[in-house]
Amino acid sequence: MWITGRRRSSGGERSDMNVLEFEHFSEDGDLDEGSQPFDVSKGRWKLNPLAYWTYDQVWENIRNHKLPYNALYDKGYTSLGDEMSTGLPQLNRTIGDDSFERSGRFIGKNQTECGLHSHRQKINAQKQQAEEAGEEFTAPTLVCDKCIDLSVDNFENIITAGEEGQELLLEFYSPYCGGCQDFAPTLNRIANQLSSIENTRVARFDITEYEIPQIDGKDVFEVELTPTLYRVRYTPLYEVELYEGDHSFEPIMTWFNA
């Protein structure tokens, strides 16, 4: 079950949500013969405990219980998404209407939800449609001349195979992700630069269809959005560090070379 912080008062497609929902994997909601309407193999449960809360009730609860929150809220941001498309609210607040809250999300984009959690479903549906139409389905090509393309089969071996003193820059991405497409030329430039440095490699893993493989049975890498960068250092065991800065050439190079 997914537990969310979604609320009806945010408006849009959230305005008629229920506290408990069942989300079908298939876009048309059709079920295979013999399956149950709420079979977890056909979808997921969503629990929305704040469905009937308002924006003011949320903040009253935060203040009463001294709960931690992102400092950007104190600077006027009312809803936080990715760095590239989040801004200050675009709507003025009116009594009884909290839709202003998310008006600073996805600025310049024709969407209201990130959709990362349903990405694979959509890609699989597109592949099936292309197959049924007798067409070839091809993914966008993101060029990285000096990158090692990792797969489920070689992921653990390559990540753990470094020798003491070596370093690896690792990207998790999807070729269908707009942010990844925008970042691709920068990664290519970084990879070309780092390829000239001894004991330094650049690799990437496409998360479109596959979960990130475990290493020694453990979840070493966490990815909440794409693109995500990690640095792997070998001392001689591997140590990983998540990059949390701006996705441009100079900040990444400064971080990686620090």
Secondary structure, DSSP 8 states (H G I E B T S, - for coil): -EE----GGG-GGGTT--SEEEEESSTT----TT--TT-TTSEEEEE-TTTT--HHHHHHHHHHTT----GGGGGT--S---TTT--S-SS--BTTB-GGGGTTSSTTSS-SS--GGGHHHHHHHHHHHHHHTT----------TT-EEE-TTTHHHHHH---TT-EEEEEEE-TT-HHHHHHHHHHHHHHHHHTTSTTEEEEEEE-SSS----BTTB-----SSSSEEEEEEESSSEEEEE--S-SSHHHHHHHHH-
